[in-house]
Amino acid sequence: MRIEQPAPEESVIDFPGGLPGFGELTRFVLLEPDGLGPIVLLQSLDDEHVSLPLAPTASVHPDYELRLGAAELEALGAERVEELASFAVLTLPGDGRPAACNLAAPVVLNPAKRLGAQVLQTWSSYPTFHQLPE
Amino acid sequence: MLVLSRQVGEAFRVGDDVEVRILGVSTGAVKIGVVAPREVPVYRSELAEINREAAGRWTRSELERLAGRLRGEKSS
């Protein structure tokens, strides 16, 4: 996917610690393509090939609970977890295996501060591959 | 690959800023503590693989079908 328009600065989400697997990429935008709701795309501004499909955790797990430590909250510029939005990374293998999402390590965004991080839920037994409805 | 042996409670360093300590060993699993500066990301290796697979495999039509299922629509 190619980003045709340079994203306005206010829509850029900074991932100061990057995202596992994507090295030095820290600048992303959240795209909401028509017809894909509730799915959104976390698109790198530095590598057009890096576009990560996400779904709000509430849309894939009605009782999903996000817990963050003090340092994780501080890194996201938040005081309370209620200020944050959490998303599960969607895996669509395309080889007959079912679609799944990663509940163990949600992508967490602070919409007000434009900050993001992928935060492992070490306290939980949430799986990295949670099968989605067929 | 560097291979080294450590007792439980012992540690090693990666550079001056990262310390890795062996906290405990049980059947088939090792508990490890890592002390690193905030700017050094520490994460399980499989997270990187899952993210790369997720970013690399999807197609628009697959995402549309999945989105419909997440909205509770019956697939046609």
Backbone of each chain as ProteinMPNN parsed JSONL, in Angstrom:
{"seq_chain_A": "MRIEQPAPEESVIDFPGGLPGFGELTRFVLLEPDGLGPIVLLQSLDDEHVSLPLAPTASVHPDYELRLGAAELEALGAERVEELASFAVLTLPGDGRPAACNLAAPVVLNPAKRLGAQVLQTWSSYPTFHQLPE", "coords_chain_A": {"N_chain_A": [[0.846, -1.194, 0.0], [0.455, 2.235, -0.762], [1.095, 5.396, 0.573], [-0.443, 8.124, -0.521], [-0.751, 10.786, 0.08], [1.153, 13.044, 2.014], [1.08, 12.511, 5.454], [-0.743, 14.579, 7.674], [0.934, 16.303, 10.28], [-0.33, 16.156, 12.782], [-1.639, 13.762, 12.788], [0.194, 11.802, 13.04], [1.408, 8.99, 14.749], [3.615, 8.346, 17.263], [5.876, 5.794, 17.938], [7.914, 5.383, 20.329], [9.535, 3.284, 21.218], [9.549, 1.668, 19.042], [8.252, -1.126, 17.065], [8.074, -4.592, 17.673], [9.901, -6.486, 15.383], [10.008, -4.639, 13.399], [12.202, -3.035, 13.464], [13.703, 0.036, 13.212], [11.495, 1.567, 12.738], [9.357, 4.134, 13.651], [7.329, 5.949, 13.207], [3.964, 6.205, 12.606], [0.703, 6.021, 11.059], [-2.827, 5.808, 11.68], [-4.992, 4.174, 9.695], [-8.302, 4.196, 8.4], [-9.819, 2.443, 6.371], [-12.566, 2.561, 4.018], [-15.274, 0.352, 4.532], [-13.919, -1.529, 5.99], [-14.227, -1.402, 8.708], [-14.658, -2.967, 11.897], [-11.924, -3.002, 11.579], [-8.695, -1.573, 11.426], [-5.791, 0.01, 9.939], [-2.444, 0.029, 10.775], [-0.161, 2.023, 9.622], [3.105, 2.332, 8.475], [5.018, 5.298, 8.213], [7.477, 5.412, 7.191], [8.094, 3.147, 5.798], [6.493, 1.915, 3.201], [5.598, -0.665, 2.875], [4.994, -1.733, 5.283], [2.245, -2.391, 6.926], [0.008, -2.839, 9.272], [-2.649, -4.866, 10.108], [-5.205, -4.193, 12.429], [-7.507, -4.813, 15.12], [-9.901, -3.372, 17.308], [-9.53, -4.356, 20.679], [-11.862, -4.914, 22.081], [-13.58, -5.691, 20.099], [-12.839, -8.199, 19.378], [-12.692, -9.638, 21.661], [-14.893, -9.662, 24.081], [-14.627, -9.249, 26.83], [-12.147, -8.213, 27.228], [-9.267, -7.3, 29.033], [-7.089, -4.692, 29.735], [-3.969, -4.235, 31.176], [-1.567, -2.117, 32.586], [1.727, -1.316, 33.71], [3.238, 1.151, 35.921], [5.473, 2.324, 34.658], [4.963, 1.702, 32.023], [2.584, 3.073, 31.551], [3.543, 5.678, 31.921], [5.358, 5.872, 29.802], [3.589, 6.017, 27.736], [2.467, 8.404, 28.138], [0.284, 8.635, 29.821], [-1.997, 8.656, 32.602], [-3.924, 6.947, 33.454], [-5.312, 3.788, 32.532], [-7.657, 4.0, 31.22], [-7.439, 6.132, 29.521], [-6.439, 5.186, 27.221], [-6.331, 3.375, 24.076], [-6.79, 0.062, 22.972], [-5.555, -2.392, 20.721], [-5.751, -5.426, 18.83], [-3.335, -7.247, 17.052], [-3.913, -8.513, 13.847], [-3.74, -11.682, 12.319], [-3.654, -13.024, 9.187], [-3.168, -15.748, 7.666], [-3.621, -16.816, 5.116], [-3.264, -19.316, 4.064], [-5.0, -21.332, 4.468], [-5.02, -21.737, 7.17], [-6.836, -20.577, 10.053], [-7.972, -17.163, 10.53], [-6.481, -15.11, 13.016], [-5.873, -13.413, 16.143], [-3.642, -11.409, 18.101], [-3.765, -11.487, 21.379], [-2.106, -11.389, 23.499], [-0.204, -9.444, 23.284], [-1.114, -6.517, 22.927], [-1.45, -3.682, 20.713], [-1.106, -0.545, 21.954], [-2.553, 2.606, 22.166], [-2.234, 6.11, 22.778], [-4.507, 8.313, 22.141], [-4.721, 11.079, 22.538], [-2.148, 12.027, 23.055], [-0.774, 11.085, 20.915], [0.852, 8.786, 21.001], [2.295, 5.497, 20.939], [2.598, 1.959, 21.714], [3.6, -1.478, 21.774], [2.421, -3.695, 24.062], [3.231, -6.221, 26.15], [1.085, -8.452, 27.824], [1.894, -9.607, 30.481], [0.805, -10.471, 32.842], [-1.351, -11.951, 32.214], [-3.124, -14.794, 30.745], [-3.635, -14.53, 28.126], [-3.713, -15.511, 24.695], [-1.21, -15.609, 22.01], [-2.109, -16.335, 19.547], [-5.255, -16.03, 18.976], [-8.042, -17.557, 17.93], [-10.22, -16.38, 15.384], [-13.755, -15.838, 14.606], [-15.107, -18.112, 12.208]], "CA_chain_A": [[0.0, 0.0, 0.0], [1.233, 3.463, -0.843], [0.457, 6.576, 1.138], [-0.318, 9.115, -1.585], [-0.653, 12.124, 0.66], [1.89, 13.081, 3.269], [0.134, 12.605, 6.565], [-0.579, 15.785, 8.485], [1.732, 16.006, 11.477], [-1.122, 15.859, 13.979], [-2.154, 12.403, 12.757], [1.297, 10.852, 13.208], [1.538, 8.354, 16.059], [5.013, 8.013, 17.504], [6.194, 4.61, 18.752], [9.301, 5.659, 20.7], [10.274, 2.023, 21.336], [9.35, 0.879, 17.84], [7.372, -2.292, 17.139], [8.878, -5.787, 17.449], [9.924, -6.968, 14.003], [10.099, -3.553, 12.425], [13.443, -2.291, 13.64], [13.794, 1.44, 13.59], [10.3, 2.322, 12.331], [8.692, 4.693, 14.83], [6.259, 6.896, 12.856], [2.849, 5.49, 12.001], [-0.634, 6.622, 11.066], [-3.913, 4.839, 11.769], [-5.885, 4.352, 8.552], [-9.608, 3.561, 8.553], [-10.35, 2.325, 5.014], [-13.999, 2.306, 3.898], [-15.709, -1.038, 4.437], [-13.097, -2.434, 6.799], [-14.512, -1.269, 10.12], [-13.858, -2.227, 12.88], [-10.488, -3.187, 11.348], [-7.923, -0.401, 11.006], [-4.436, -0.341, 9.498], [-1.355, 0.817, 11.334], [0.693, 2.177, 8.445], [4.379, 3.03, 8.7], [5.291, 6.437, 7.328], [8.854, 5.293, 6.7], [8.184, 1.972, 4.93], [5.128, 1.747, 2.711], [5.217, -2.079, 2.892], [4.622, -2.133, 6.644], [0.861, -1.997, 7.193], [-0.369, -3.89, 10.216], [-4.083, -4.819, 10.394], [-5.537, -4.243, 13.858], [-8.922, -4.693, 15.507], [-10.05, -3.009, 18.725], [-9.588, -5.594, 21.469], [-13.248, -5.178, 22.477], [-14.306, -6.296, 18.982], [-12.43, -9.604, 19.241], [-12.793, -10.275, 22.984], [-15.778, -8.707, 24.758], [-14.225, -8.979, 28.217], [-10.695, -8.005, 27.245], [-8.794, -6.37, 30.061], [-5.737, -4.184, 29.516], [-3.312, -3.787, 32.403], [-0.244, -1.538, 32.344], [2.48, -0.884, 34.873], [3.46, 2.595, 36.009], [6.445, 2.747, 33.644], [4.321, 1.598, 30.705], [1.669, 4.212, 31.462], [4.327, 6.901, 31.768], [5.919, 5.888, 28.451], [2.506, 6.379, 26.825], [1.991, 9.742, 28.496], [-1.053, 8.528, 30.407], [-2.059, 8.37, 34.03], [-4.859, 5.854, 33.677], [-5.468, 2.924, 31.37], [-8.88, 4.425, 30.53], [-7.098, 7.136, 28.508], [-5.756, 4.511, 26.117], [-7.084, 2.464, 23.211], [-5.98, -1.131, 22.715], [-5.87, -3.089, 19.474], [-5.089, -6.712, 18.637], [-2.763, -7.457, 15.716], [-4.62, -9.582, 13.144], [-2.915, -12.517, 11.455], [-4.428, -13.724, 8.166], [-2.084, -16.463, 6.996], [-3.923, -16.996, 3.701], [-2.837, -20.647, 3.611], [-5.958, -22.283, 5.001], [-5.129, -21.594, 8.625], [-7.835, -19.552, 10.353], [-7.532, -15.844, 10.977], [-6.282, -15.065, 14.46], [-5.368, -12.128, 16.614], [-2.686, -11.503, 19.208], [-4.3, -10.839, 22.58], [-1.057, -11.344, 24.521], [0.613, -8.233, 23.126], [-1.889, -5.533, 22.182], [-0.92, -2.359, 20.372], [-1.811, 0.405, 22.819], [-2.374, 3.974, 21.675], [-2.76, 7.266, 23.493], [-4.967, 9.166, 21.042], [-4.515, 12.497, 22.848], [-0.714, 12.364, 22.986], [-0.23, 10.499, 19.687], [1.933, 7.868, 21.357], [1.892, 4.104, 20.888], [3.553, 0.919, 22.091], [3.033, -2.822, 21.884], [2.68, -3.972, 25.474], [2.96, -7.612, 26.527], [0.243, -8.599, 29.017], [2.55, -10.732, 31.161], [-0.024, -10.91, 33.968], [-2.518, -12.685, 31.722], [-2.878, -15.995, 29.937], [-4.124, -14.271, 26.772], [-2.847, -16.179, 23.714], [-0.709, -14.824, 20.88], [-2.991, -16.638, 18.417], [-6.633, -16.236, 19.405], [-8.741, -17.795, 16.668], [-11.379, -15.517, 15.156], [-14.892, -16.62, 14.083], [-15.036, -18.496, 10.782]], "C_chain_A": [[0.877, 1.238, 0.0], [0.429, 4.601, -0.218], [0.657, 7.703, 0.133], [-0.086, 10.514, -1.027], [0.248, 12.072, 1.879], [0.915, 13.299, 4.42], [0.34, 13.921, 7.302], [0.085, 15.434, 9.812], [0.865, 15.56, 12.649], [-1.66, 14.432, 13.971], [-1.057, 11.366, 12.973], [1.288, 10.315, 14.637], [2.982, 7.899, 16.207], [5.095, 6.778, 18.392], [7.654, 4.731, 19.174], [10.154, 4.396, 20.806], [10.166, 1.153, 20.1], [8.34, -0.235, 18.053], [8.228, -3.527, 16.875], [8.779, -6.259, 15.999], [10.128, -5.888, 12.967], [11.196, -2.551, 12.763], [13.26, -0.852, 14.067], [12.531, 2.224, 13.25], [9.565, 2.827, 13.572], [7.506, 5.587, 14.49], [5.175, 6.162, 12.067], [1.616, 6.388, 11.918], [-1.651, 5.491, 11.142], [-4.88, 5.124, 10.619], [-7.184, 3.589, 8.807], [-10.248, 3.425, 7.175], [-11.852, 2.019, 5.026], [-14.266, 0.81, 3.82], [-14.929, -1.997, 5.308], [-13.397, -2.341, 8.292], [-15.018, -2.576, 10.7], [-12.34, -2.342, 12.673], [-9.868, -1.864, 10.897], [-6.53, -0.877, 10.605], [-3.438, 0.603, 10.143], [-0.261, 0.867, 10.264], [1.95, 2.936, 8.813], [4.512, 4.191, 7.721], [6.676, 6.322, 6.693], [9.05, 4.089, 5.79], [6.777, 1.63, 4.481], [4.66, 0.297, 2.789], [4.773, -2.543, 4.274], [3.265, -1.539, 6.973], [0.231, -3.114, 8.005], [-1.875, -3.808, 10.479], [-4.357, -5.042, 11.881], [-7.048, -4.239, 14.026], [-8.974, -4.265, 16.965], [-10.232, -4.281, 19.549], [-11.023, -5.936, 21.856], [-14.026, -5.865, 21.357], [-13.938, -7.764, 18.789], [-12.521, -10.365, 20.559], [-13.597, -9.333, 23.878], [-15.326, -8.34, 26.169], [-12.753, -8.625, 28.336], [-10.309, -6.96, 28.29], [-7.347, -5.998, 29.776], [-5.174, -3.728, 30.853], [-1.92, -3.276, 32.053], [0.398, -1.178, 33.671], [2.726, 0.616, 34.822], [4.409, 3.081, 34.916], [5.829, 2.706, 32.248], [3.332, 2.737, 30.494], [2.446, 5.495, 31.183], [4.885, 7.009, 30.349], [4.87, 6.299, 27.426], [1.889, 7.731, 27.189], [0.631, 9.745, 29.157], [-0.947, 8.284, 31.907], [-2.93, 7.161, 34.323], [-5.056, 5.073, 32.381], [-6.698, 3.334, 30.554], [-8.605, 5.486, 29.462], [-6.619, 6.492, 27.21], [-6.714, 3.64, 25.32], [-6.201, 1.263, 22.905], [-6.507, -1.874, 21.494], [-5.107, -4.406, 19.417], [-4.573, -6.794, 17.205], [-3.426, -8.674, 15.083], [-3.66, -10.344, 12.243], [-3.825, -13.265, 10.495], [-3.438, -14.491, 7.305], [-2.34, -16.707, 5.513], [-3.517, -18.368, 3.17], [-3.772, -21.714, 4.164], [-6.064, -22.249, 6.517], [-6.107, -20.474, 8.934], [-7.196, -18.227, 10.732], [-7.454, -15.836, 12.5], [-5.858, -13.66, 14.851], [-4.521, -12.35, 17.86], [-3.238, -10.731, 20.407], [-3.227, -10.677, 23.658], [-0.263, -10.049, 24.463], [-0.141, -7.204, 22.298], [-1.063, -4.302, 21.814], [-1.759, -1.347, 21.141], [-1.49, 1.816, 22.36], [-2.922, 4.973, 22.688], [-3.195, 8.27, 22.44], [-4.67, 10.648, 21.291], [-3.057, 12.909, 22.653], [-0.048, 11.837, 21.729], [0.979, 9.627, 19.976], [1.409, 6.437, 21.298], [2.997, 3.181, 21.34], [2.83, -0.417, 22.008], [3.429, -3.353, 23.248], [2.254, -5.395, 25.817], [2.164, -7.653, 27.831], [0.765, -9.806, 29.814], [1.71, -11.28, 32.312], [-1.081, -11.915, 33.528], [-2.113, -14.004, 31.085], [-3.458, -15.792, 28.541], [-3.162, -14.872, 25.749], [-2.328, -15.21, 22.636], [-1.509, -15.12, 19.614], [-4.367, -16.999, 18.971], [-7.468, -16.351, 18.137], [-10.005, -16.944, 16.565], [-12.5, -16.318, 14.506], [-14.757, -16.886, 12.587], [-16.243, -17.964, 10.057]], "O_chain_A": [[1.908, 1.288, 0.672], [-0.77, 4.739, -0.461], [1.773, 8.187, -0.054], [0.67, 11.311, -1.583], [0.13, 11.159, 2.697], [0.041, 14.164, 4.359], [1.478, 14.332, 7.531], [-0.184, 14.381, 10.389], [1.266, 14.692, 13.424], [-2.091, 13.928, 15.009], [-1.347, 10.175, 13.078], [1.178, 11.072, 15.602], [3.501, 7.157, 15.372], [4.474, 6.716, 19.453], [8.542, 4.245, 18.474], [11.351, 4.426, 20.521], [10.639, 0.017, 20.102], [7.661, -0.289, 19.078], [9.034, -3.52, 15.944], [7.681, -6.41, 15.464], [10.388, -6.174, 11.799], [11.125, -1.378, 12.396], [12.732, -0.563, 15.14], [12.497, 3.437, 13.455], [9.194, 2.039, 14.442], [6.744, 5.955, 15.384], [5.432, 5.582, 11.012], [1.513, 7.39, 12.626], [-1.379, 4.365, 10.727], [-5.509, 6.181, 10.574], [-7.174, 2.486, 9.354], [-11.133, 4.21, 6.833], [-12.351, 1.322, 5.91], [-13.56, 0.086, 3.118], [-15.258, -3.182, 5.356], [-12.866, -3.134, 9.07], [-15.778, -3.261, 10.015], [-11.561, -1.844, 13.487], [-10.445, -1.134, 10.091], [-6.138, -2.009, 10.889], [-3.574, 1.824, 10.063], [0.458, -0.106, 10.035], [1.894, 4.028, 9.379], [4.16, 4.072, 6.548], [6.999, 7.059, 5.761], [10.055, 4.007, 5.084], [5.967, 1.126, 5.258], [3.456, 0.041, 2.772], [4.23, -3.638, 4.413], [3.143, -0.349, 7.262], [-0.044, -4.198, 7.489], [-2.348, -2.805, 11.012], [-3.812, -5.955, 12.501], [-7.777, -3.724, 13.178], [-8.18, -4.74, 17.777], [-10.99, -5.174, 19.17], [-11.373, -7.112, 21.952], [-15.018, -6.545, 21.62], [-14.655, -8.496, 18.106], [-12.437, -11.593, 20.577], [-13.071, -8.337, 24.375], [-15.611, -7.243, 26.649], [-12.172, -8.725, 29.417], [-10.928, -5.902, 28.412], [-6.491, -6.864, 29.598], [-5.797, -2.949, 31.573], [-1.183, -3.925, 31.311], [-0.275, -0.79, 34.625], [2.46, 1.269, 33.813], [4.179, 4.13, 34.314], [6.122, 3.549, 31.401], [3.244, 3.301, 29.403], [2.065, 6.294, 30.328], [4.89, 8.089, 29.758], [5.2, 6.856, 26.379], [0.891, 8.141, 26.596], [-0.101, 10.731, 29.076], [0.058, 7.776, 32.405], [-2.716, 6.443, 35.299], [-4.977, 5.626, 31.284], [-6.78, 3.056, 29.358], [-9.444, 5.716, 28.591], [-6.417, 7.183, 26.212], [-7.762, 3.224, 25.814], [-5.015, 1.413, 22.614], [-7.712, -1.973, 21.264], [-3.973, -4.503, 19.886], [-5.284, -6.452, 16.26], [-3.498, -9.739, 15.697], [-2.873, -9.751, 11.505], [-4.672, -14.049, 10.923], [-2.922, -13.955, 6.324], [-1.395, -16.796, 4.73], [-3.436, -18.562, 1.957], [-3.378, -22.871, 4.311], [-7.068, -22.678, 7.086], [-6.208, -19.516, 8.167], [-6.054, -18.167, 11.188], [-8.258, -16.474, 13.181], [-5.529, -12.831, 14.002], [-4.67, -13.344, 18.571], [-3.19, -9.502, 20.452], [-3.411, -9.924, 24.614], [0.288, -9.606, 25.471], [0.142, -7.027, 21.113], [-0.113, -3.935, 22.506], [-2.98, -1.301, 20.992], [-0.328, 2.183, 22.187], [-3.925, 4.725, 23.358], [-2.365, 9.001, 21.898], [-4.397, 11.389, 20.346], [-2.768, 13.996, 22.153], [1.128, 12.114, 21.495], [2.0, 9.711, 19.293], [0.235, 6.184, 21.568], [4.172, 3.548, 21.353], [1.609, -0.487, 22.153], [4.614, -3.456, 23.564], [1.07, -5.729, 25.779], [2.509, -6.988, 28.808], [0.156, -10.876, 29.817], [1.885, -12.43, 32.714], [-1.64, -12.641, 34.35], [-0.93, -14.294, 30.907], [-3.744, -16.765, 27.843], [-1.945, -14.765, 25.901], [-2.912, -14.156, 22.386], [-1.59, -14.283, 18.715], [-4.606, -18.135, 19.381], [-7.595, -15.397, 17.37], [-10.759, -16.806, 17.528], [-12.242, -17.367, 13.915], [-14.353, -16.019, 11.812], [-16.381, -18.173, 8.852]]}, "seq_chain_B": "MLVLSRQVGEAFRVGDDVEVRILGVSTGAVKIGVVAPREVPVYRSELAEINREAAGRWTRSELERLAGRLRGEKSS", "coords_chain_B": {"N_chain_B": [[27.26, -17.842, 17.259], [27.369, -16.896, 20.619], [27.879, -18.995, 23.328], [27.161, -19.551, 26.668], [27.522, -20.734, 30.058], [25.565, -20.428, 32.958], [24.94, -20.181, 36.467], [21.94, -20.463, 38.459], [20.85, -17.319, 39.548], [23.121, -16.041, 38.748], [24.512, -13.678, 36.354], [24.812, -12.007, 33.122], [26.282, -9.53, 30.951], [25.215, -7.472, 28.198], [26.919, -5.414, 26.399], [27.443, -2.28, 28.162], [25.084, -1.537, 29.314], [23.034, -3.363, 29.487], [21.79, -5.957, 31.409], [21.476, -9.392, 31.969], [19.887, -11.77, 33.857], [19.796, -14.981, 35.309], [17.04, -16.226, 36.796], [15.683, -18.468, 37.661], [15.145, -22.007, 37.251], [13.089, -24.43, 35.825], [11.356, -27.473, 34.938], [11.99, -27.685, 31.618], [11.842, -24.905, 31.269], [13.122, -21.595, 31.618], [13.567, -18.926, 33.824], [14.064, -15.565, 33.343], [15.613, -12.491, 34.077], [15.73, -9.159, 32.896], [17.609, -6.238, 32.79], [17.469, -3.17, 31.37], [18.096, -0.104, 29.579], [15.398, 2.224, 29.029], [15.185, 2.866, 26.321], [16.004, 0.662, 24.993], [14.424, -1.829, 23.449], [12.904, -4.714, 24.803], [11.794, -7.862, 24.114], [9.817, -10.853, 23.516], [11.06, -13.135, 21.118], [9.206, -14.31, 19.347], [7.205, -12.464, 19.044], [8.107, -10.556, 17.191], [8.128, -12.129, 14.897], [5.4, -12.773, 14.611], [4.321, -10.208, 14.188], [5.586, -9.488, 11.789], [4.586, -11.451, 10.083], [1.885, -10.804, 10.21], [1.832, -8.27, 9.024], [2.623, -8.842, 6.489], [1.025, -10.681, 5.092], [-1.703, -10.212, 4.545], [-4.659, -9.702, 2.487], [-6.715, -7.292, 0.805], [-9.326, -8.262, 0.264], [-9.552, -10.437, 1.989], [-9.397, -9.108, 4.443], [-11.74, -7.621, 4.306], [-13.699, -9.629, 4.403], [-13.178, -10.684, 6.95], [-13.681, -8.424, 8.502], [-16.429, -8.175, 8.166], [-17.288, -10.468, 9.504], [-16.47, -9.819, 12.082], [-18.177, -7.737, 12.56], [-20.387, -9.132, 12.961], [-21.833, -10.088, 10.842], [-23.319, -12.491, 8.657], [-21.293, -14.677, 6.753], [-21.187, -14.755, 3.212]], "CA_chain_B": [[26.495, -17.593, 18.484], [28.084, -17.078, 21.886], [27.205, -19.893, 24.267], [27.801, -19.545, 27.982], [26.785, -21.407, 31.121], [25.39, -19.6, 34.146], [24.171, -20.771, 37.553], [20.794, -19.643, 38.882], [21.288, -16.17, 40.339], [24.215, -15.347, 38.061], [24.072, -12.782, 35.285], [25.827, -11.556, 32.17], [25.943, -8.24, 30.367], [25.336, -7.204, 26.769], [27.352, -4.023, 26.479], [27.519, -1.769, 29.529], [23.798, -1.077, 29.804], [22.023, -4.425, 29.545], [22.162, -7.097, 32.229], [20.555, -10.521, 31.881], [20.12, -12.609, 35.034], [19.024, -16.223, 35.368], [16.33, -16.169, 38.074], [15.263, -19.788, 38.111], [15.039, -23.044, 36.227], [12.199, -25.544, 36.133], [11.373, -28.426, 33.83], [11.746, -27.159, 30.282], [11.671, -23.456, 31.209], [14.094, -20.781, 32.337], [13.051, -17.607, 34.151], [15.164, -14.647, 33.076], [15.371, -11.073, 34.331], [16.527, -8.279, 32.043], [17.657, -4.824, 33.141], [17.942, -2.457, 30.178], [17.569, 1.253, 29.484], [14.069, 2.255, 28.426], [15.222, 2.979, 24.856], [16.346, -0.646, 24.419], [13.242, -2.682, 23.55], [13.115, -6.12, 25.163], [10.545, -8.568, 23.856], [9.966, -12.235, 23.08], [11.381, -13.193, 19.688], [8.083, -14.683, 18.493], [6.397, -11.266, 18.765], [8.584, -9.972, 15.944], [7.695, -12.988, 13.789], [3.951, -12.605, 14.447], [4.076, -8.896, 13.588], [6.004, -9.483, 10.377], [3.624, -12.262, 9.332], [0.622, -10.056, 10.14], [1.955, -7.136, 8.095], [3.015, -9.255, 5.151], [0.225, -11.72, 4.449], [-3.123, -9.964, 4.326], [-5.149, -9.068, 1.269], [-7.872, -6.44, 1.051], [-10.583, -9.03, 0.28], [-9.571, -11.211, 3.244], [-9.718, -8.192, 5.542], [-13.161, -7.256, 4.207], [-14.502, -10.753, 4.915], [-12.996, -10.762, 8.401], [-14.372, -7.276, 9.099], [-17.85, -8.516, 8.193], [-17.52, -11.435, 10.595], [-16.321, -9.111, 13.364], [-19.398, -6.934, 12.738], [-21.484, -10.059, 13.248], [-22.595, -10.406, 9.626], [-23.112, -13.851, 8.155], [-20.501, -14.669, 5.523], [-21.988, -15.251, 2.091]], "C_chain_B": [[27.384, -17.83, 19.706], [27.26, -18.004, 22.782], [27.922, -19.808, 25.601], [26.904, -20.21, 29.008], [26.73, -20.492, 32.34], [24.633, -20.404, 35.192], [22.951, -19.877, 37.82], [21.3, -18.532, 39.804], [22.433, -15.41, 39.695], [23.67, -14.567, 36.864], [25.17, -12.629, 34.247], [25.347, -10.244, 31.57], [26.08, -8.259, 28.851], [25.672, -5.72, 26.677], [27.336, -3.583, 27.934], [26.144, -1.592, 30.157], [22.767, -2.177, 30.007], [22.56, -5.585, 30.378], [21.075, -8.158, 32.156], [20.885, -11.472, 33.019], [19.223, -13.845, 34.972], [18.371, -16.291, 36.749], [15.943, -17.547, 38.588], [15.137, -20.751, 36.946], [14.021, -24.063, 36.71], [12.156, -26.425, 34.898], [11.052, -27.731, 32.508], [11.629, -25.65, 30.188], [12.719, -22.75, 32.068], [13.475, -19.413, 32.589], [14.225, -16.614, 34.128], [14.74, -13.225, 33.419], [16.287, -10.229, 33.467], [16.454, -6.867, 32.595], [18.258, -4.093, 31.952], [17.407, -1.037, 30.203], [16.24, 1.244, 28.732], [14.131, 2.245, 26.9], [15.65, 1.666, 24.185], [15.124, -1.558, 24.552], [13.639, -4.115, 23.879], [11.794, -6.836, 24.939], [10.846, -9.995, 23.415], [10.163, -12.263, 21.568], [10.153, -13.48, 18.831], [7.166, -13.497, 18.194], [6.798, -10.627, 17.444], [8.095, -10.784, 14.756], [6.2, -12.831, 13.528], [3.659, -11.273, 13.756], [4.445, -8.882, 12.105], [5.052, -10.308, 9.533], [2.319, -11.483, 9.149], [0.696, -8.942, 9.104], [2.129, -7.61, 6.666], [2.014, -10.092, 4.409], [-1.164, -11.29, 3.995], [-3.415, -9.447, 2.923], [-6.403, -8.28, 1.635], [-9.164, -7.275, 1.172], [-10.679, -9.884, 1.549], [-9.964, -10.321, 4.42], [-11.184, -7.807, 5.514], [-14.041, -8.378, 4.757], [-14.399, -10.847, 6.436], [-13.737, -9.619, 9.094], [-15.864, -7.559, 9.207], [-18.161, -9.481, 9.326], [-17.41, -10.747, 11.953], [-17.528, -8.213, 13.628], [-20.604, -7.817, 13.009], [-22.323, -10.396, 12.055], [-22.307, -11.852, 9.235], [-22.285, -13.772, 6.879], [-21.31, -15.296, 4.412], [-21.186, -16.273, 1.307]], "O_chain_B": [[28.066, -18.85, 19.801], [26.061, -17.791, 22.959], [29.141, -19.971, 25.67], [25.683, -20.247, 28.854], [27.723, -19.863, 32.705], [23.778, -21.22, 34.848], [22.933, -18.701, 37.457], [22.081, -18.78, 40.723], [22.694, -14.261, 40.051], [22.537, -14.767, 36.426], [26.305, -13.058, 34.453], [24.172, -9.89, 31.665], [26.928, -8.954, 28.292], [24.801, -4.869, 26.857], [27.23, -4.413, 28.836], [26.026, -1.506, 31.379], [21.734, -1.947, 30.634], [23.631, -6.125, 30.102], [19.889, -7.849, 32.269], [22.021, -11.93, 33.142], [18.045, -13.758, 34.625], [19.066, -16.401, 37.759], [15.88, -17.774, 39.796], [15.036, -20.337, 35.791], [14.074, -24.511, 37.855], [12.846, -26.153, 33.916], [9.938, -27.241, 32.322], [11.338, -25.141, 29.105], [13.137, -23.257, 33.109], [12.92, -18.805, 31.674], [15.235, -16.807, 34.805], [13.631, -12.806, 33.087], [17.47, -10.534, 33.316], [15.365, -6.349, 32.841], [19.398, -4.347, 31.565], [16.357, -0.79, 30.796], [15.989, 0.368, 27.904], [13.248, 1.688, 26.247], [15.657, 1.567, 22.958], [14.818, -2.016, 25.653], [14.585, -4.659, 23.309], [10.777, -6.453, 25.518], [11.96, -10.314, 23.0], [9.521, -11.514, 20.832], [10.045, -12.967, 17.718], [6.433, -13.515, 17.205], [5.942, -10.206, 16.666], [7.696, -10.225, 13.735], [5.771, -12.762, 12.376], [2.838, -11.217, 12.84], [3.716, -8.338, 11.276], [4.734, -9.933, 8.404], [1.722, -11.499, 8.072], [-0.273, -8.698, 8.385], [1.821, -6.877, 5.726], [2.123, -10.219, 3.189], [-1.752, -11.946, 3.135], [-2.565, -8.849, 2.263], [-7.063, -8.561, 2.636], [-9.987, -7.035, 2.056], [-11.761, -10.037, 2.116], [-10.752, -10.716, 5.279], [-11.814, -7.676, 6.564], [-15.002, -8.124, 5.482], [-15.397, -11.06, 7.125], [-14.348, -9.816, 10.144], [-16.494, -7.227, 10.211], [-19.166, -9.337, 10.021], [-18.17, -11.057, 12.871], [-17.868, -7.954, 14.782], [-21.705, -7.324, 13.255], [-23.42, -10.935, 12.207], [-21.21, -12.367, 9.45], [-22.528, -12.92, 6.025], [-22.04, -16.261, 4.639], [-21.677, -16.816, 0.318]]}, "name": "protein", "num_of_chains": 2, "seq": "MRIEQPAPEESVIDFPGGLPGFGELTRFVLLEPDGLGPIVLLQSLDDEHVSLPLAPTASVHPDYELRLGAAELEALGAERVEELASFAVLTLPGDGRPAACNLAAPVVLNPAKRLGAQVLQTWSSYPTFHQLPEMLVLSRQVGEAFRVGDDVEVRILGVSTGAVKIGVVAPREVPVYRSELAEINREAAGRWTRSELERLAGRLRGEKSS"}
